[in-house]
Each structure stands twice: as C-alpha cells, then as structure tokens.
Amino acid sequence: MTRAHPLGERKIIEQIIRKLHKMPRMPIPFGDDVSAVDIGGGRLAILKCDMLVRRTDVPAGMTLKQAARKAVVMNVSDLASKGAKPIAVMVSLGLPRSTTGKDVEEIATGLDHGAREYEAYVIGGDTNECDDLVIDCHVFGTAKRTEIVRRSSAAPGDLVAVTGDFGNTSAGLKLLSSRIEVPAAMRKVLLANVYTPRARLKEGLALAEIRALTASMDSSDGLAWTLHEIAHASSVGIELEKLPISKTALDYARMNHLNPVDLALYGGEEFELVVCLKRKAVTRALSAARSLRIVGRVTNDRGRVVLLHDGERICVKPTGWEHLK
C-alpha cells in the first residue's frame, strides 16, 4: 500500500479528482483557486475551503488570534484572485483537550477580525477534539460569471504583473528560525508579513470589474510555483524581466549572504496576486490597482518560466510549498 507522505499534496489531489464524478458544466474546473456553482442571473456562488494546522502553518511567536485571522485570510486571498467578493465564513475547529477558555476567546476574536476586515461574517461551523489545533475555514462568496478570472486563459503577448513585492515572508521565517540579529525596523517589517498577512481583495475585485485580466492566481505557495501553475494551466511560457523583491528582503539577503532570487521566488505565504493582463488594458489596470507592478510577459515557450537577472537567463524551478512532501 502506498503511503501518503511520499506522494505529496498535489499527487493526492490528482488521485482524488480521478475518482470523482465531474459536475456538468462546472463554471470553474478542478485545479483552480476556488470552486463555483451557477446560481442563475449571470452570477456564480464561489466556494473555498482551506485548512490551517498549527504544526505546519503557525510559525513561532504567532498568537492564536493571529493564527485564526490568518486562517480566514488564506481563503479570502483565493477569492481575491478570482475577482469574487466573500460574504460568509463557516469554520470547523479541531481543538486539543488542553485548550483553555482564553484560547477559545483568542481564536474567536481572530476569526471575527479576519472576516470583518473583508466585510464578511462568520455564520457557523463545528468543533471537535483533535491532537493539534486545526482551523478549517469555508468561505462563500459571489461573482459575475463574466468577471471571474481563471488561471488558464493567459496568452502569448500578455503582460505579467504582481500586486506587491516578495521575499519579506521568506526572510521573516528564516529570521524566526535563526539567532541572527537584525535592526529593529527590519525585524518589525519582516515579522509583520509573517504574523499579519493581508489578502489583496480590493485589487482583485477592481481588476476583475474592468475585465483587464486573462489569468490570475494567489501566490501563497510561492512566486515560482504560481508562475508555473499559470504557465501549465494556460499552455504558455512566462519570462520575468524584473525580480519583484522588497527592499527590506534584499537588504536582509545582503546582510546574511543569501541569494535574493531564492527569497523572492521560492518562499510562500505572501498572499499577493500574480496576474496576466491584456496589453491594451495596462493603463486601466494600473489605475484600478495602484500597487500593481509589471514584471514580465507571457511567451510561446510552453511550460518554461525564466528570469532575466543581472544579464543572465535563469531557469525558474517549479518548486514551492507543498504539504505531505
């Protein structure tokens, strides 16, 4: 019997999907950031569930309130990438017997803050006993069918853009696992990205409304993996002409003799949007989402992702965060 561990999360998902009956006329196919059901009137119900487990998803120093909020943000970020507005959140909690009343209050406060931050509400859920803390959020939202943005429609000639810089979370996690001393201002910036991530919902909704995008995806598994996922789903290549790394992460890399390319590409938990957009819509897109930065272009080089950096063409590896591997 094949054990789960060597397979990895993505292989396990592929096996499960092969055993499922596909719903007729699925508005969003298996393998995208969210699922959807047609509710008529040109609108879709958007559904997403994402699970936070303390052992794998809660870094040292993160409070229960921050962890619960993060569990909501993880889901909202995926809706943002599709241009869908979250409305309601259901939460299943797996709680160890050692959980105290104060712990429960922290978790509840974090869930509420996470939902209200994006104008949604927690409306119910379930609790059960578990060996580790598990916060499984199920988010419901809506979107116009004509505005939904898949990850599979990018075309050669499109431009590639991101809603912010990368590297801070990766650097912050390295900082937590080391005894390296850094300036207080740098530490504050890096750990803020780790402990209080933010979903780019406002940008996702604005870009979907003006129909400027051909593809979009949340970057929580890392920039490199996200680019490869878009390239694979759309049968295209991607060329990064600029490395979207934050100044703080770049300074951290120089200070600690790290490769800034690795910090920006192979981290994760960034929750930025990675999008492909039509050239004729660039001006409108940059106006609709002020944080948007053009960093590359879509090519005909199917399945190949490269970075132009310091006069070199660097092959971007299809690696990123993956559970069970």
N, C-alpha and C positions, 0 to 999 in steps of 0.2 A: 504493500500500500504506500503511495506517495505521500510524504509528509508535507504539511502546509508551508513550513518555513523556507525551503529552498525555492519554491515556486515564485514567491513574490506576489504582492498585491495585484499587479496588473494581469499576470497569468491566471490567477484565481478568478478575477472578474471575467476574463475571456471564457473560462470554462463554464462559469455560471450562465453567462449570456447564451452560450450554445445550447443550453438545456431549457431555455425559456421560450414560450410561445410569444412571438412578436405581436404587439397590439397593432391592428390595422391602421394605416395612415397616421403613424406616430409623427407628431409635429417636429420633434427633435429626436434624432436617432440615438441608440445606445452609444455611449462613449463620449458624449459632450459633457459640459459642466453641470447641467441640470436636466431634469425630465419635464415633460409637458403633456397636458391634456387639452384638447379643443373644447371650449365651453360655449361656443357659438358667438355670434355677433362680431366675428373677426378678432376675438380675444382668446388668449391661452391662459390656463392655470399653470403656473410654474411651480415645480416641486423639487426640493433639495433636502437631503439629509447628510450630515457629516458628524462624525463621532470624535470627541476628544477623550483621550485616555491619559491619566496622569503620568504613567511611566514613560510614555513616548512623546507626549505633546506638551507637557508642562515643565519648563526649564527651572532650574534652581532659582529661588528667590521670588517666583511668581506667586501672588496670593490667590486664594480660592476665588475671590471676587474677580480678579483679572483673568483667571482661567475660565470662569463661567462666561464672562464677557467675550473672551476670545472664541469660545465655542459658537457663539452667535455670529461673530464677525466672519468666521470661516465660511459659514453658509451664505451670508449676505454678499460676500465677495464674489461667490459664484453667480448669484443672481445679477450682480452688477455687470459681470462680463457678458451677460446675455441681454442687457437692457431691460431687466424686469424689476418691478418695484415690490419689495417684501411687504406683506400685510400681517401675517400671523406666524407665531412660532409655537411648536409643540416640543416638549423636552422629556426625554426618558433619562432618569438618573439611576446609575448604579452606585450605591453607597456602601463603603465598608462599615462594619459594626462599630468601629472606633469613631465614626463621625459624630461630632457634637452639635448641640443646638446652635452654637455660634457659627460653626462651619456651614450649617444649612442656611443661616441668615446671610452669610457672605455669598454663598452660591446663588441664592435667590436674588440678591441685590445685583450681582454681576449679570445675571440673565436679563433682569429688567432693564438695567442700564444699556446693555448691548442692543436689546430690541428697540428701546425708545430712541436711542441715538440715530436709528434709521427709520423712525416713525412707524415701527411695527409693535406688536404686543405679544407677550407670552399668554397663551389662552388655555393651556392644559398640558397633560403629559402623564408620566408614570414613574414610579420609584420601585427599586428592587435592591436586594442585597448583592454585593459584588466584592471580590477580593481587592479591587483597585477602584479608584474614582473614575467613573465613566459619565460623560455628559454628551448625550446624543441628541442633537437638535434637528428638528424637521421644520423647514421653513416653507410657507406657502406665499406665493406672490402672483402677480398678473402682468401680462404684456400684450401689446397689439401683435397679432400674427405677422403683420407687415414690417414690424420693427425688430423682431427677435434676431439676434446676431449669433450665428453658429460659428464653429471653428473650422468649417470645411469649405468655405467659399472664397478663400483668398485666390488671387490670380496674378500671374507674372505682370510686373509693372506697378502693382500696388506698392504703397509705402508702408513701412513698419514703424510703429510708434509705441511708446510706453507712457504711463501716467505719472511716473516718478523715477527716482534713482534707486539703484540696487546696491547691495553689499552691506548695509548697516546691520541687518538682522544676522547675517552670517558672521560678521565681525563681533556683534554683541554676544552671540552664542559661544564664540571662541574665547571671548573675554571672560565669560562666566566659568568656563572650564579650565582656565589658566590662572596663574598668580601674577600676571603681568600688570604692572602699574601704568595707568594712562592718566592724562589730565582729566580733572573732574568734569569739565564741559563735554569732553569727548565721551566719557563714560555715561553721562546723562543722556546724550543723544542716542548712543548705541543701545542702551538698555530700554529706552522708551520704545524703540522699534520692536524689541523682543516682548516687552510686557504689555504694551497697549497698541497693538496693530490696528490699522483703520482700513475699512473697505472703501473702494472708490465708487460708491453708489451714485453720487451726484454726477460724476463724469460719465459713468456707464449709461445712465438714463439720458443724459444730454446728447451723447454721441449716437445712441440708438434713435432718438427722436428725429435727428436731422438725416438719418439714414446714410451716414458717411462711411460706415464700416463694411468690410467684406468678411472679416473674421475677427473673433475676439476670444480671449481666454484669461482666466485668473492665473496669476503666476506663483501660487503658493507652493508648488512643487519645485520651484527654481526656474530661473530665466531660460537656461539651456534646455531643460525638459519641455518647457512651454513652447519654445520656438520649434522644437522637433515635433511636438504634437500637432501644432498648426500646419507645419510643412507636410507631415504624414497625412493628416485628415484632408488637406486641400490638394495633395499631389503636386506640390511645388517645392522650390528651394527658398532659402532666406539668406540674405547677406547683411550682416550687421556692419554698418560703416562707422558707428560710434559706440564705444563701450559706456552704457548708462550707469556709471558708478558714482556714488555720492562722494563729495569732497571728504567727509568725515571717514568713510570707509577707505578711501585712497590714502589718507593720512595714517590711518591705523595700519594699513598694509605696509607702507614705507617704514613706519616706526618699528614694525615687528618682522620685517624681511619676508613678507608674504606676497604671493602673486595676486595683484588686484583683479586680474581676469578671473581667477578662481573664485574670489569673494563675490564678484558680481554675477557670474554665470551659474555657479554650482551650489548656491546656498538654498534658500527656500524660505517659506513663511513671510514673504514680502507683501503679498496681497495687493500688488499693483495689477493693472490691466495691461496686457500685451495685445495690440490690435493691428490689423491691416486695414488700410483705408485707400479709397479711390483718390488718384492724384487731383482730380478736378474738385474734390471736396476738402482739400487740405486747409484752405483758408477758413472755411466754415467750422471744421473740426477743431482747429487751434483756437478759434474764438469761443466755441462751445465748452471746451475743456482746457482751461488756461495752463494746467500742469502738463499737458501733452507734449512729448518731445519726439521728433522724427529721428530714428536711429538706424534705419536701413531700408531695404527694399526686398520685394518678392521676386524670385528669379525662376527660370525654367529648369534649373538644376535640381530635379525632383529628389526630395528626401535629404538634400545636402544643406547643412547650416554652417556658414563660415563667418569669421570675424576678421575685419581689416583693422589691424592694431600695430602701431609702430612700424609701418611699412611691410608687415607680414600678413599672409592669409592663414589664419589659424582655424583648423577644423574644430568645430564645437561638438563635443561629445554628447550623445543623448543620455545624460545621466542627471539624476536629481533625487529628491527624497522618495523613498518607496517603503511602505510597511512590509513586514514579513520577509525582508531580504537583508 
